[in-house]
Amino acid sequence: MEPAMFCYQCQEASRGTGCEIIGVCGKNPEVAKLQDLLIYTLKGIAQAVVRGAVEVKARQEMNHEVINALFMTITNANFDDGALEAQIRKMLSFRDGLTAELAGVKLSDAATFTVTDKESMLKKAASVGVLATANEDIRSLRELILYGLKGMAAYAHHALNIGLEEESLYVHTYEALAAMLDNTLGADELVALTLKTGEVGVTAMAMLDKANTSRFGNPEITEVNIGVRNNPAILISGHDLTDLMQLLEQTEGTGVDVYTHSEMLPAHYYPAFKKFTHFVGNYGNAWWKQVEEFESFRGPVLFTTNCLVPPRNEALKSRIFTTGASGFPGCTHIEGDENGKKDFSAIIALAKTLEAPQEIETGKIVGGFAHAQVLALADQVVEAVKTGAIKKFVVMAGCDGRMNSRSYYTEFAQNMPQDSVILTAGCAKYRYNKLNLGDIGGIPRVLDAGQCNDSYSLVVIALKLKEVFGLADVNDLPIAYNIAWYEQKAVIVLLALLYLGVKNIHLGPTLPAFLSPNVANVLVEKFGIGTIGEVDEDIKLFMA
């Protein structure tokens, strides 16, 4: 019997193999199939671009919508079948306009298929999903590249919102998507394309870093309040800093406070946001705890990107607003105008009618250790290494998730030797950023660089340390990599690290389900990729 759906793009793939009845993330088979068809449509556009030698620079609107479409299919981003159907129609319009210009160019079904309604979309989707590639290893490599593209698209989307883009990212996206339709390409060619995707991932993260710091300033060491005030408030989640800036500007002087949730926490580190006195602090923890924490928050919640968990009741759904690539049926979606301006007046009006947040914790957490700040402390860090005060850095960046086995990362942090320091970025930090792990000569033992995209900062720090210590290879640094992953942005970070030559990365709590045994073996043999084990044994391994 054919499964109702098939998806294995995230760490929570059912039974460690794939979701076939309903997604563990909460997406239903209809949404999964529409996402499959949207990706297939993008492959058709890409094939037309590549075979027709289309000038990418001249297709600005199409380029932007391809990035948006990839972003919409990331785990926990968009559960709205209507939004996905509309995006498919939009992309088919671009595709058909493009192919009409390419008379005589031979194109495959992905560039020529037709659908008339939602029913025909779902029927077509059933034959073009992940399992349409029969060879397990080719399928694995194609999906690895695709998930890297999705993660890259998320970062490119944020940079674009600030006004930066890079043509090479679009060129590679089209080349890689088109390659997924080319059955003449074998494993060697796809491995090379995988590393090329890692290279453009570095470009995308560097571009977003430049965009964020040029607009909002370089992150600074900051104490972030985790308590509450007695005012009505809005909680903002996701990753997009331009949405936060607009929300703060529109709530200023209204009596409504703004709090961050999950991956929006690092916004507090940027100087541009510190002028807002009603920007109170961070509420709660990582994305997967949101259902309970949104209940106690009491006010409306704005989702700027992915990391949305389906709300469990209508009352909660009525308080959730989405924007950008995110969406959920029944939640109010806010679109921007042609200049990206968004009207958040409905959220503000609702906040004024609701109770102030219920306090769930008190105190402060410290962050803001992006590359500019850490390099400002370089002399202090280098001296601590030279004297032996710091013997090891452990990169524990990445994602958090619901699995009980993720308590491993809390235990690992608690049991690390006192002469070791954690370098982190992403929501994985919520497993240990509220622990009292102390400092080493004034250097905190948890250095939080920011969001998942700020893993780029950790790369900059590592490369600078390599230079300072006069090392030929970044792998000779006293740095170990114990990375938690969940979704596709973590995939592009991994591919970026592999492209940069970083070896012996450990991924957990499980290896990706989309890695076939043979592809996993290649990663192990060529790059030393491994998974996690018992805390005590892993600490011995990493500290050796």
Residue, then its C-alpha position, 0 to 999 in steps of 0.5 A: m500500500e502506498p503511504a499517505m505521504f513520505c517525508y524524512q527531512c527533519q530529525e524527528a522522522s517517524r521511527g527514524t525512517g520517515c513520516e508516512i501517515i502524518g508528519v511528527c511536525g504536525k503537517n498532514p498528507e495534503v500539505a506534504k504533497l503540496q510541498d512536494l509538488l511545489i519543489y517539483t515545480l521549482k525543479g522544472i523552472a530550474q531546468a528551463v533556466v539552465r537548459g535555456a541559458v537564461e540570464v538569472k540577473a534579469r529574473q529578479e522577481m522569479n529569483h525571490e519567489v523561488i527562495n520564498a518557495l523553498f523557505m515555505t517547505i522548511t519543517n514547521a514553517n507553513f502548514d497552510d494548504g491554501a498558501l501552498e496551493a497559491q504559491i504553486r500557481k504563482m511558480l507555474s506562472f513563472r515557469d510557463g512564461l519562461t518556457a514560452e520563451l524557450a521554443g525548441v529547448k527540450l524540457s522534461d515533465a517538471a517543466t511542462f506538466t499541467v494542473t487545473d485544480k487542487e485535486s489534480m495538484l494532489k494527484k500529480a504530487a503523488s508521483v513526484g515526491v521523495l520516493a520518485t527517485a528509486n535508487e536509495d543512494i541517489r535519492s539520499l544525495r539529492e535530498l541532502i542537497l535539497y535540504g541544504l538549499k532550503g536552509m540556504a534559502a532561509y538565510a538568503h530570504h532574511a538578507l533580502n529583507i534587509g536589501l542584500e542579495e547575491e546572484s551566485l546563490y540563485v545561479h547555484t540554486y537553479e543548477a542544483l535543482a535542475a541536477m535533481l532531474d538529471n538521471t545521468l548524474g552519479a554519486d560522485e557528481l552529486v557529492a561534488l554538488t553537495l560540497k558546492t552547496g556548502e560553499v554557497g551556504v558560507t556565502a549566504m551566512a556571510m551575506l546575512d551577517k553583513a546585512n544584520t550587522s550593517r542594519f542593526g550593529n554588531p552584537e554586544i555582550t548583553e544580559v537579557n531579562i527572562g522575567v515579565r512586567n505587568n503590561p499587555a504584551i506581544l511575543i515574537s518568534g521565528h528569526d526575522l529581525t526586520d519584522l521585529m524592528q517594524l513591530l517595535e516601531q509600531t508598538e512604541g508609546t502604545g503601552v504594549d510590551v514586546y518579548t522574544h521567544s526561542e530563536m528571536l532571543p539574540a535580537h537583544y544583543y543588537p544595539a539597534f533594538k536597545k533603544f526601545t524601552h518596551f522591548v522587555g526580554n525573552y519569554g520561555n525556551a526553545w520552539w517545542k515548548q511553545v504550546e504551554e508557554f503561549e498559554s501562560f503568555r496570554g498575549p498574541v504571538l507573531f511568527t516571522t518564520n519557521c518553528l511553528v507548532p500547530p496550536r492545540n485549540e481555537a483560542l490559542k489559534s486566534r492569538i497567533f499571527t503569521t507573516g513571511a514564509s510561515g502560515f497555519p490555517g485559521c491564523t491571521h497572516i500579515e502580508g507586506d507591501e511592495n516595500g516590505k512594510k507590514d501593518f501590525s495594528a491588528i496584533i497591537a489592538l488584540a494585545k491591549t484586550l488581553e492580560a499581561p504575561q504570567e511569569i514563569e521564571t526570573g533572572k537574566i541570561v547572557g549572550g552576544f558573543a558573535h565574532a566581532q565581540v569575541l575577536a574584541l576579547a581575542d587577547q584575553v581568549v588567546e592568553a587563557v588558551k596559552t596558559g592552559a586556563i582554557k583547554k578546549f572549546v566545544v561547538m554545541a550549536g544547532c537546534d533543540g527538539r522534543m526527544n527526551s534523548r536531547s537531555y544528553y546536551t544538558e548533561f554534557a554541558q554540566n559535566m564538561p571539565q571546568d577548563s572548557v568553553i561552549l561555543t553555541a548558536g541556534c536554539a540548541k543553547y536552551r538545553y544549557n544557557k540557563l545553567n550556572l556554568g561560571d566563567i574562566g577569568g571573566i570569560p563565560r563558559v557559554l559563549d552564545a553567538g546568536q541564531c542558527n545562521d550565526s554559526y557563521s560567527l563560530v566559523v569566523i572565530a575558529l579561522k581567526l584562532k587558527e591564524v593567531f596560533g599559526l596553524a595550517d589546519v583548522n582541525d588542529l585547533p582545540i575545538a570539538y564539534n558536538i552539534a544538535w540538529y533538527e531541520q534544514k537550516a542545520v543541514i546547510v550549516l553542516l554542509a558549510l562546515l564540511y566545505l570549509g574542511v572541518k572534520n570529526i563533527h558529531l551529530g545528534p541525537t540521531l543521524p539524519a534518516f535521509l542518509s542512506p547507509n552508503v552515503a553515511n559511510v562516505l561522510v564517515e570515511k571522508f569527513g569523520i562524521g559521527t553521532i553521540g553516545e554516552v555523556d561520560e565517554d563522549i566527554k573523554l573523546f572530545m577532551a582528548 
